[in-house]
Amino acid sequence: MHGVPLLKDLVLVGGGHAHVHVLKSFGMKPMPGVRLTLIGRDIETPYSGMIPGFVAGHYSFDECHIDLARLAAWTGTRLIQAEATGLDRINRQVLLKDRPPVSYDLLSLDVGAAPSLDTIAGAALHATPVKPIAELGRRWLGFVERMKDRRDPLSVAVIGGGAGGVELALAIDHRLRQIASDARIGVTLVTRGEILSGNAPSIRKAMRAILARRSIQVIENASTTEIERGTLVLDDGRRLDADEVFVVTEASAMPWFAATGLPLDDRGFFAVEATLRSTGDEHVFAVGDCATVLDHPRPKAGVFAVRQGPPLADNLRRALLGRKLKPFTPQRRYLSIIGTGDDHALATRGAWSVEGAWVWRWKDHIDRKWMRMYREPPARAMQMNAPAAPPDPALADADARRLLADIGMRCGGCGAKVGASVLVRVLARLGPSPGSGVTLGLDAPDDAAMIEVPAGKALVQSVDFFRTFIDDPFAFGEVAAVHALGDVWAMGARPHSALALAVVPAAAERLMEEDLFQLLAGARRVLDQAGCALIGGHSGEGPEAALGFSVNGLVDPARALRKGGLKIGDKLMITKPLGTGVIFAAAMRGVARGTWIAAALASMRQPSSAAAEELVAVGTHACTDVTGFGLAGHLAEMIRATGRGDEVSVDLDLDALPALAGAAELFAQGFASSLQPENLRARHLIDGIDAAAAHPKLPLLFDPQTAGGLLAAVPADAVDRVNGVVIGEVVARTEGRSFIHLIR
Ligand SMILES: Cc1cc2nc3c(=O)[nH]c(=O)nc-3n(C[C@H](O)[C@H](O)[C@H](O)COP(=O)(O)OP(=O)(O)OC[C@H]3O[C@@H](n4cnc5c(N)ncnc54)[C@H](O)[C@@H]3O)c2cc1C
């Protein structure tokens, strides 16, 4: 048995302020047998306390966002980037947008709140909501760019006079005076009641004085009824000029909360006990803005979500072990510091307040300290991708024993076959595989599949298999299928059928079933789209997930694309950017940015079917898919295959190579795939490599690709009809020239 097998699924939905603490806590002290999964819509989750500082220009985007991919890698958490749309509580599953549900034994929700734009007519069209904050960050960067050369007068309205609205109005005012200094700036704060209505009158007075000093117009006790293009309409009939409108009104519950059937408060937020557990489901916890602690209602503020982190982590551990939960009482009075955008801040606690530059420095210190906990790797090195196994396979650990006893775990050892009943249930969940030309497929009881090859067609076959490099089994299933079908598409063939070889980590039967289902569901999405029937396979247990396919395709032999056949004058085209090898090498070490990983995955999940059809249609002379040998290795194969008597070489334009975001940066930092040194052997086939030694894209030539693009020699007059990038040209190989000649 390898350490402690996986026994229970703890699933966190939303990378909110409390959940980042849970990740850290479980990373520092993993619970043997527990698999921790975070499902998050946004890979970069904002820290609300620093967002006004970001708007004011004091912080960069990175400084006030937590990269969940890195945090997950450091803490051994399985990260699934997806949006939850509901719960199937009977089957204990989280329903997700555009992909199959994910199962849980224990669930925690920290998804924040939704913007409440519906109450103001025209807001959805003409205003920027500050929720989701992740979206605000991106939109603000765009807004700043647009305002940089502004000379015309600019009026901005902020609707909502709570702490968030006041702070945002001050931050916007400060920033706009810096970036659009030639324009006349007017910022107006409009609020239904008084500003900072939950605070003492003395605090409101202090804040009104600050706003007046900064010439920010404040309109209190006025509701905005409508937002038109350039105008705000108030309930007393007033119309205000507003080129830009930001809505910071009270957050509302997300529409899907109600459909979960969980008890809600009167505003639609999840009702929870003082232990943070749902009042109606012992398997569900909820925290932060999305929940209301019925015994201790508090304002919807990030400070409470932050404080709930430690008691939540503790109670999740207790719940997993069947122990009594501990109630948590949040503070009634708390320190609140509102930045005023100009390197000053106002601190309040009850009726007490203090203002000044040092208060801002104090807030800055508190916020940066909090962020460091989640933006920097923990001191203790975490074990990558091994959330369930502590460094010492401590089965003696009492917690693990208790969980094992709970579940009645068996362990078949590596290489054991997945149980027949598991397989039957998974196949039933996947449903029948579409595709034609299959006489005997998965639905037949026979020992092997039987397929028909129509007259005039040839069968092309290929096989691929590899270990997982990401911990989202559905996405891995998609990538593995795209990778395997790449060979068929590169031949100009149509995928026909496939046999799968799937390995899932040894775990409790329910978890293995879930993993196998997710792997095959991802693969099936790609196979189904390609019209490729899944006709059989083999599944087994192993130390880690792995997936491969033997694929069949059909092609008219006369129209099959081959590796050889490059013609002088052809343009060399590639259909996907390069860099998957270096990005996942860095991701394994927890240093790649989450957005780079997400973009690389999106590219790898993209089937090459459309590209292959285009290439066949324009009469492409030669084609291959770029995979493990890297661009240089596969290009060398094409040149070699083109053969004697027709010697060609390729002028390759390094500048033109399409690269995934982050690839060049990671190479510059010294990262590379473990296969890169092997691929570098192709360097002797390249002229001009020494002169190009410092070129940032040179290492891309040797970067191994997973589910890479097609590399094709296209007639020069056809390049406009192919969705790809021209990276070189086929030329005659003259005396003394190598296979590849670098041009820049
Ligand atoms: C401008 C502004 C300034 C503020 N300043 C402060 C302040 O200084 N101090 C303070 O205490 N409060 C502040 N607040 C309030 C604060 O933003 C919220 O109270 C806080 O963000 C709530 O934290 P949370 O953990 O509940 O959720 P959030 O921080 O909103 O995090 C929710 C997470 O869940 C993810 N998510 C959302 N929906 C889904 C889904 N369906 N599936 C999967 N993932 C999902 C999101 O991507 C996000 O990562 C401010 C608010 C605003 C608007």
The ligand as an ORCA input file, in Angstrom:
! r2SCAN-3c Opt
* xyz 0 1
  C     -14.571     47.813     -3.322
  C     -14.742     46.919     -2.147
  C     -13.884     47.030     -1.083
  C     -14.019     46.212      0.024
  N     -13.155     46.371      1.048
  C     -13.306     45.626      2.130
  C     -12.439     45.798      3.246
  O     -11.535     46.625      3.233
  N     -12.629     45.007      4.325
  C     -13.624     44.084      4.367
  O     -13.763     43.409      5.380
  N     -14.449     43.879      3.322
  C     -14.331     44.620      2.209
  N     -15.192     44.443      1.172
  C     -16.187     43.351      1.234
  C     -15.537     42.078      0.715
  O     -15.265     42.212     -0.642
  C     -16.364     40.809      0.861
  O     -17.017     40.806      2.077
  C     -15.438     39.606      0.748
  O     -14.837     39.566     -0.531
  C     -16.187     38.338      0.989
  O     -15.283     37.287      0.939
  P     -15.774     35.845      0.550
  O     -14.689     34.931      0.944
  O     -17.112     35.606      1.090
  O     -15.972     35.852     -1.039
  P     -15.144     36.424     -2.225
  O     -13.966     37.192     -1.811
  O     -16.131     37.115     -3.104
  O     -14.606     35.126     -2.956
  C     -15.466     34.270     -3.635
  C     -14.671     33.302     -4.472
  O     -15.537     32.324     -4.990
  C     -15.369     32.180     -6.395
  N     -16.674     31.871     -6.945
  C     -17.751     32.668     -6.999
  N     -18.778     32.012     -7.521
  C     -18.343     30.765     -7.799
  C     -18.961     29.608     -8.344
  N     -20.224     29.615     -8.709
  N     -18.214     28.499     -8.497
  C     -16.915     28.481     -8.130
  N     -16.286     29.545     -7.593
  C     -17.001     30.668     -7.433
  C     -14.799     33.509     -6.861
  O     -14.040     33.326     -8.028
  C     -13.956     33.923     -5.661
  O     -12.673     33.365     -5.764
  C     -15.059     45.241      0.056
  C     -15.913     45.124     -1.017
  C     -15.770     45.961     -2.107
  C     -16.706     45.811     -3.242
*
